[in-house]
Amino acid sequence: MGEEKQVSELTKKRLMELSDRSYQNNICVFSDFLDLAAQQDLKEVEGKLSPCGLRLWGGFDGAERVMAGFGTEEVLCYEEPFPIAFLLVRPVAEKFAENLSHRDFLGALMNLGLERDRIGDLVLSGDRCVIVCCEPIADFITQELGRIRHTPVVCRRIDAFPEEFVPKREEVRAVVSSVRLDAIVAKAANLSRGKAAELFTSGKIQVNGRETGNVSYTPKGGDTISMRGYGKIRFIGAGGETKKGRIVVTYERFV
């Protein structure tokens, strides 16, 4: 069994155990943050979960990484809020700040010894970043995160995810020769089919967080397709043909 398969099976087992604990003890139970691959694992075992009710939330609408909450008001007659905290990070002196990337912020958090699944989305706007994280580690981060690369920063709690930081998406309607993954990647990345094929062979294409080389895969509504170096889209669906027999597809581009 490959390493990815082992991780997938462990994730499924853990999620089922959390639902069992919620159901058996009549309590709300929360997972850590699930990436796209773990969310796909959750979908695959959803029919096997205990009937405790299920909620998903990542701190704001459209978050990529989300917590699974087992136990809903409908089933338990009460409901607990997700244990999610929001932190705003900004340079101490904006004039002298470096041009910091998502990788820089994430690297600084990992250097604090934190596990990746304890941290949700990191969203940048200019030289500021909002960190979504599990509530129990929020105070630790605010106390210990004082520098990103060579830039001194200030990190403080905020009450909610700022509206101006919510990632923007634009809906795109495009015409493709077929509803195959390589055709959609070529269109979304503005590449020839040959150049798009190179992204697959070099391991730069992911569907729902998992690398794939299957160029003939037919995307399903809701699939997130990541193209390293060319951005990310969320496939909505296909519908209609042109007079020349080409197919109209719709997807959301993350901007």
Secondary structure, DSSP 8 states (H G I E B T S, - for coil): --HHHHHHHHHHHHHHHHHHHHHHHT--EEEEEE-HHHHHHHHHHGGGS-SS-EEEE-SSTT-SSEEEEE--HHHHS------EEEEEEEESSGGG-----HHHHHHHHHTTT--GGGEEEEEEETTEEEEEEEHHHHHHHHHH--EETTEEEEEEEESS--GGGS--EEEEEEEESSS-HHHHHHHHHT--HHHHHHHHHTT-EEETTEE---TT----TT-EEEETTTEEEEEEEEEEE-TTS-EEEEEEEE-
